[in-house]
Amino acid sequence: MHDTGTGSTGNTARPSRRTVLAATAGVTAALAAAGPAHAAAPDDSRLRALVSRMTLEEKVGQLFVMRVYGHSATAPDQADIDANLKEIGVRTAAELVAKYRVGGIIYFAWAHNTREPHQIADLSNGIQQASLELPRGLPVLISTDQEHGIVARVGEPATLFPGAMAVGAGGSRSDARTLGRIAGAELRAMGIRQDYSPVADVNVNPANPVIGVRSFGADPRAVSALVASEVAGYQGSGVAATAKHFPGHGDTNVDSHTGFPTITHSRELWEKLDAPPFRAAIAAGIDSIMTAHLMVPALDDSGDPATLSRPILTGILRERLGYDGVVVTDSLGMEGVRTKYGDARVPVLALKAGVDQLLNPPDLDLAWNAVLTAVREGELTEARLDESILRVLRLKSKLGLFRAPYVSHGGVDRTVGTRAHRVAADRIAERTTTLLVNDGRLLPLSRRRHRKVLVVGADPASPSGTTGPPTGVLAGALTELGFTATALPTGTAPSAATVARAVAAAREADAVVAATYNVTASSGQRTLVEQLVATGRPVVAVAIRNPYDVAQLPSAPACLATYSWTDVELRAAARVIAGRVKPRGELPVAVQRADDPEQVLYPIGYGLSY
């Protein structure tokens, strides 16, 4: 990438100095007029003065963090303009900021916000400029979900790291801190100052459909240590980390995007299992905590989701755990928070419960007006809004948004996707790949005896950080390592004809690598692996998401777990298969027997080497 300068033309990242000065003059003057700050809280008197000058409408807007379509703040593609008009009633991000005075904007790849680093920087600058040019304009807190692994909104050429469960398999606090430090620096360079990561849920339920490999594991002490380390890395780079999903989403078999989960833990079990990672995040100085749209009767028997529960958010999180940072809801478009109350009640009840930021409501105009009406009619006080606004402004001040809201192409080029960062990601990934089975010391494969390799298997939808189907990525990586590898994608539900084609191709190969994805007892993937083994060719199964696949593959002579199918993890797995590096990962979750789930097949901490 090349720095295109700092002028005011349309293809630059940083607005001109004149534009910056004009846009920030109102905020600077307001801060100066407030007088010197209190020594114990350097910004509070100034920030309180800002809050006192805001209209009620401006205050309500500061509570919302909203999606918006388009790669540009002022000139998105027509399809994105149409989507914005349909869903939000505005054409562009700049119009969104002007109409609702939103305090935050969340980026998504599917909303076309994150095409490439220079564009992301330009979009961030455009949003900041649109907000700062308004009367009493304030900087916008731009956020995204960059968990790495299977959830990443910013793809290559940004550096992509292994996901949380892979990091849990590596078990290194230093690696977790390095991940946060590098990922935070790259996000900040693109103008993203709040990351909804790390996941602090302790995943003790193998059937969990929404957390799973997004969690560091099933041991609360190990999860706590890694959460705290990642928080230190992110926030040391000037990006607000977000521990999620409070009070804990690790033991559900319902996805809160589509249903309303219930956690049946006793209060005592919650204290031992779910609470420790959040306590560790708070002790590490976490900037924000995200709520969960689920019910925990032991903590609040009202039947309300935690997002709307004052006993949970104020009674436990604020008062018992002593947290006074920003509390942000999970997306208000998720079914888990919409089941009991309508979309107009949800934002009001969330604020009454103790929330500060209202994330991504399905209908912003409805939600915004509901909060406004609740204040005018006395259900919410303006003083209650001021508490949350002050927390949000404190965070913006801490992150330097009042002082330096803009970023530059030069900063992107110096920071995003550098060779040193990519090498660090590769080294971390190598320490996470977990070898679970290696009968007859099949691994590592020999370039002499196993030169011709067939790579078959699952081809799930690609997360950011994947350049193609897992079979193609693995085959390409093995070829670069000296093998002659061919990819034959067979899907997550291979038919009998697909299995037959793979078996025929396997007979022409010296070895087979089979990528598996959430294998069940009746899965065609299990049949595929069994029939490949029956050919007599050496078969290496690579579980590219859940490590629990190994329990369904008793015939496979070698099994690896990568915990995700992003390139960085698949390349590391290829190096392990080829013997370039030794497997060092250890299971961060237990794997139960397929025929008797009460029995543990491989315990936490299990992992082979060679």
N, C-alpha and C positions, 0 to 999 in steps of 0.2 A: 504494500500500500504506500501511497505517497501523499504527503501533506499538500493540500491544494491552497494553502494560505489562510489568511484571516480577514479577507475583505468581505464585502457585503453582497457578493454575487450569489446566484441561486445554488451553485454547486459547492459551496463551502460549508464547513461545520460551525464556525464561530461567527456570530453577527459582528458588524463593525463596532469599533469603540464608541462611536457616537450613538449607535442604537443601544448598546449595552448601558451607557450612561443614562440615556433617556429612560430606558425601561426600568432601571433600578433606582432612579432618583427619588420616586415616591416612597419606597421602602426605606431607603437610606435617611431621608429627611424625617420620616416618622420615628425611626429608631433614635436619631439624634435628638429630636424634640422631647423624647421621653426622659432625657437626663441620664446621669450616671447610673449604672446597674448596681444592685446589691452585691457585696463582695462574695457572699456565700452562694449566690445564684446569679452569675454574671449577666444572663440575658433576661431574667424574669421580669424585671421592671419594664424594660423596653418591650418585651413581648406582650405583657399585660396591657401596656399602653396601646399597642397595635390592636389587640382584641377589643379594647374599649371603643375604638374608633370605627369598628366594623359594623355594617348594617346587619340586621337579623338574617337577611337573605344571604349575605356573604358568609356569615357564620355557618349557616346550614350547609352551604356548598363545601366548606372546608372539611366537613365530616365524611364526604364521599370520595371513594376511589373508583374510577369508572373505566370501562373498556372503550375503545374507539377504533374504528377501522381506518386503515390507510398507512402508507409509508411516509407521508408528509403531513405536517401540521396544517398546511394551507392548500395544498394541491394534490390530494389523493386521486387515485384512479376512479373513473366513473362508477364502477361496480361498488367501490368502497363508499363513495358518496351516497349511492342508493341504499346501501346497508345501514349507514348512519342515519339517514332520513327515516328509514323504516323502524329502526330500533330505538333511536335516541331523539329524533326530531331536529337534528342539526346536520350540517353537511360535512364538517371537518372538526379536527381536534381543537383548532383555534376557536371555532364557534361554540364547541362544548364548554371550553374554559370561560368564554365570555358570557354565555347564557346562565350557566349554573355555578360558576366560580369554584369548581371542584378543587379539592385540596390535593388529589392524587389521580394519576392515570396508570393503569396496568397494561403492560404489553403482552400480546400473544402472537405466536407465529401465524395462527389461523386468521388473525385479524390483519395480517400483512404488515405488522409493525416492525418485524425483525428480519429484514431481507439480508442485510450485511452490515458490518460495523460502521462504516462511514454514514450509511443511510440512517442507522439507529441514532448516531450522534446528531445528525441534522434534524431528525424528528424530535429528539429531546430538546435541542436548542429552540426549535420552532415553538414547541409547547411552552417552554419557559418564557420566550419573548412575548407570546400571545398573552400570557398571564401577567407578566411584569408591566406591560404597557397599559393595563387597566387601571382605573382609579383605585388606590390602595392595593395595587397588585402585589401578590405574594408568589414566591416560587412554588412550583408544583413538585410533589414527592412522587417520582416515577418508580414503579415497581414491576416485578415479574416473578414467575416461578422458575428459578434456575436451580433445581435440586441436583442436576446431573443424573446420569443413568437414564432411566426411562422417562423422566420429566425434565425437559430442558426447552426453554422457549427461544433461546439464542443458539443457533447452530454454528458450524464451521464457517469462516476460519477462526472464530473464537475457540479457546481451548475447552475441550469437553473432558470431564473427569469421570471415573467410575461412580456409580450411584452409592447410596448410603449402605445397603447391605453388603456390597462389595468392600467398601471401606471398613465395615464391621468385620468382614472376613480377614482383612489385613490387620486390623486391631491396633493400628499405629495412631497415637494421638498426634504425633508430628505430621503424619501424612494428612490427617483431617485438618490440621491447622494450615498446612501448605495449600491444600485444596481451597480452603476459605480465603486465604490471603491472595492467591492468584486469581481465583474466580471473582473475588470482590474487586480487585484492582481493574480487571477487564470490564466488569459491569459499570464501575464508576467512570471509566474512560469513555463509555458510550452514553453517559448521562443517566444511568439507572442507579438509584441510590438506596433502594429497599429491595431485598431479596426475600421471598417467602420460603426460606430454608434456614436451618435444617429441620427435617422431620424428627420430632422428639417422641414419637409413638413407639412403644415397646411391642413388637409384633409377635405375640405368643399364639396366634391363631393361624395355622397353615391355610385355612380357607378364607382368610381375609381378602376380599376382592379389590380393595381400594388402596391399602397401605402396602403390605407384602414387602417387596424388595426396596421400597422407598424408606423403610426403617433400617436403622443400623443393626437391629437384631432383637433377640428375646431376653437378653440379660440386662436388667435395668442398670446395673453398675457400669457395664461396658458401654451401653447406650449413653448414659449420663456423661461419661468421660469424653466420648467422641462428639456429642452435642456441644459440650463446653469448649472443646478444642476448635471445632468449626466456627462457632460463634466468635471466638477470639481472632481467628483468621479473617473472617469477613469484616468484622468491625475494626480490626486493625488497619484494614485497607480503606476505611471510610464509607462502608456500606452497611446499612442497618440489616442485621440478621433477624429472622422471625422464627421462633420455635413454634411448631404446630404438631398436633391439633389439640389444644387444651380442652378438657382434662385428660385426653388420651384416646386414640382411635385404633389401638393395636389389637384389640380382642373383639372384632366384629366380623360377622359373616354377611353383612349388608353394606352396600355402597351408599354413602350418604348423598352422592350425586343423584341417585335414583330412588332412594328409600329413606326410612327413618330408623337408624340402628339404635339398639339398646345395649348398654354395657351393664352386665349383671354383677360386677365386682362388688364385694363388700367394701365398706369404708376402709377397713384394715388392709384389705388386699390392694385397694387403690393407692394407699399411702406407700406400700412396699413396692408395687409394680409400676404404676403409671406416673406417680408424682415425682420420683427422683430425677428424671431428665429435665423436667421443668424447673425443679429446684436448682439443678446444676446450671441451667441456662440463666436463671435469675442471678445466681451467685457470680456468673461470668459477665454480668452487666448487659444482658440481652436488651436490645432496643425495642423489639415488638414481639408480641405473642398472638398467634391466631387461634380462634375458637373452633370448636367442633360442633357440627350439626347432629348431635346425638343425645340420647337421654341416659342419665346415670342416676337411677332411683336412690342409690345409697347416698348420693350427694345432694339431690333435690328430687323429692317425690311428687312434684307438681305435674309431671308429664311434659314439661317444657324442654326443648333442646338446650344444651349448655349455652349456646350463643345468646339465648334469651333468658338465661337464668341468673337472677341477682344473687341467690345463695352461692352459686358456683363462681361467677366472675368477680363479684364484689366481696362476698363472704369468704371465699377460699383464696382466689388468686390475689385480690388486692389486700385483704385484711390478714388472712392467715399466712400466706406466702410472702407478703410484704412487697408486692410488685407495684410500682408506680409508673411503669413505662406505657407505651402505646399498646392498646388491645385492638386488634383488627379482626373482623369477622371473616370466616371463610366466605366464598361467593354466595351472595344472597339469591342467586338463581338456582341453587341446589335444592333438590326435593326435601332433604332432611330438615331444612329450616322453614319450608313452605307448607308442610303437612298440616300443622295445627292452626296456623293463622294466615290471613291473606297478606298479599305483598305490601299493602298499605300499613299494616300493623307491625310487620316484622322490624323495620328500621326504628320505629318508636320504642318497641319493647327491648330491642338490643341496646339502645342508648340508656334506657331505664335500668338495664341489667349491669351496665358499666363499660360498654364498648366505646371506643374512640373513633374508629374508622369503619365505615360501612362499605364493604367491598362489592362492587359489580352487581347492583340490583338489576333484576330483569327489566324493570320499567323505571328509569331514573326520574322522570317527571312525576310519576305517582309517588315514589319514595321521598323525593325532595319536598314535594308539597305536603306529604303526610307529616314530616318532621316540622315543617313550618307551621302547619295548622296546630300540631300538638303543643307548640310553644305559645302560639297566640291564644289557645283555649285553656292554657294552664296545666295541661297534663305533663309537659316538660317545662322546666324553668330555663331561662336564658343563662342563668348561672351554671346549670348543669352542662349546657353546651360549652360554656367558657372553659370548664375543667378539661374537656376533651380537646378543644382547640388549642389550649395552652400546651398540652402534652405533644400534640402534633407539631406545633411551632417550635417547641424545644428540640424536637428531633430534627426538624429541618435546619435549625440553627446549628446543632451539634454536627450535622453532616456538611456544613459549610455552604448551604444553598443560598443564604442571604448574602454571603460574601462572594461566592464564585458559582453562580448557577449554570454557567455555560461550559461546554467541552469543545475540544478541537480535533481536527483530523490528525494533527501531529501527535496529540496524546494517544489517539487510537493506534496510530502506527507504531508508537514506542511501546505499547502495552498489550494490545489484543493479539492473541495467537502467535506470540513470539516463539522462536525455536526453543528457548529455555523453558518456557511454559509447557510446550507440547512434550518435551523430553520429561519434565516432571510428571506430567499426567501418565505417560507410558510407564515410568518407573513405579508409580503408585499402583497402576493396574497390574503390573507383574507380581506385586506382593499380595494381590487379592485372589487370583485364580486358585481354585480349590480342587485338589485331586481327591476323589472319594473312593474310586475303585481302580485297581491296576493289576488285574490277574495276570500271572505269568510275566510280570514286568514288561507288559506290552509297550508302555510309554517309557521313554520317548520313542517316537517312530524313527526308523533308520532310513536315511536317504538312499542307502544302497538296497535294502530289502523292501522298502515301502515307497519306492520313488513315485509310482503312479497312484494318486489319491483321488477318490471320489468323495465329494462333499455333498450330502443330501440334507433335507430336513425342512424345518419350519421357516416360514417367511412372513412373520407378523408385520403389522404396520410399523413403518420405521419412525423411531423418535429422532429428534434433532441429534446430530452426531453420528448418523449412520448414512453411508453413501450409497447403500443398496441393500438387497436381501442378505441376510446373514450368511447364507451359503456362498454368495459371491464374494463377500468380504473375507470369509475364512479361506476360500480357495485362492483368492489373490494374495493373501498374506502368506499362505503356505508355499505358493509358487515363488514369491520373493525370497523365501528361505531355502530354496533349492529343490523343492518337490515339483512334480508336474501334477497340478491339482485342477480338477474340473468340477464345476458347480451344477447340481441338478436339484433345483428347489422342488420340494414335494408338498409343501404347505403344512398347515396345522391340523388338517383332517384329510390325510391322503386316502384316495379311493383304492380299491383293489387293483385297478389298472395302473394307477400311479405307483403303488408298491411293486407291482410286477416289473415295471420299467426300471425302477431303481435297483431291484434285485438283479435284473439282466445286466445293467451297467456295472454293478458291483463285481460281477464275475470277471469283468475285464480289468479290474483294478487290483492294486497290491494291498490297499487298505481303504477303509471307509471311515469318514467322520460324519456323524449324524447330529445335527442341531435339533434339540427338542425344546418344546415350549408348552409348559403346563400339561404334562402327560397325565391321563387318567387310565383306569383299568380297562375301559372300553375304547380307548383312543386308537385311531388308526396309526398314530405315531408309535405306539407300543408294538402293534403288529409289524410295522415297518422295521423297527430295530430287531425284533425277534427273527424276521425272515432274512435280514441282512446277516445276522450272526449265523444263521443256518447255512449260508453259503460257504462257510469256513474261512472267509476273509476276516482279518482283524478289524474290529469295529470300535471306534472311540465315540461315545455319546457325550455331547456337550450341552448341558442344561443352560439355555441362554436367558432364562428368567428365573423361575423358582427352583431352588436346589432340591425341592421335594421330588422332582422327576426321577431321581436315582432309585427311589423306592419302587417305582413302577417298571424298572428296567433290569430285572435280576439276571438276565442273560448277557448283558453287555460286559465285555471283559475289561473295559476302561470307561470311567465316567469322570467328567469335569463339571464344575459349576462356575459360571461367569457372572451371574446375577443380573445381567442385562445383555442386550445385543447391539450396543453402540460400538463403533469402530475401535475405540481405545481398549475396550474389554475383549473384543474378538481378536484383535491383533496380539494382545497379551496371551490369550489362550493358544493362538497359533505358535507363539514362541515357546510355550510350555510343551505343546505337542511335538514340536521339532527338537526339543532339548536345548534350546538356546538359553532358557532360564529354567530354574527349578520351581515347581509349585510351592508356594509358601502360605496360601490362604488356609484358614481354619473356619469351620462352620460357625456362624454367629447365631444360628437357630438350630433346634433339634429336628432331625428327620425321623418320622415315625414309620413303622412297618406298614406296608400297603394292606396286608391281610389282617393286621391287628393294630389299629392306631393307638392303643393304649401302651404299646411297647415301642421303645426307642430303638431305631435301627442304627443311627449315627448321632451321637450326642453333640451338644455345643462344644466347640473346641476341637472337633475331629478334622483331620486333614492329613493326607499322605504326602510324601515326597519321594524322590528317587535319586 
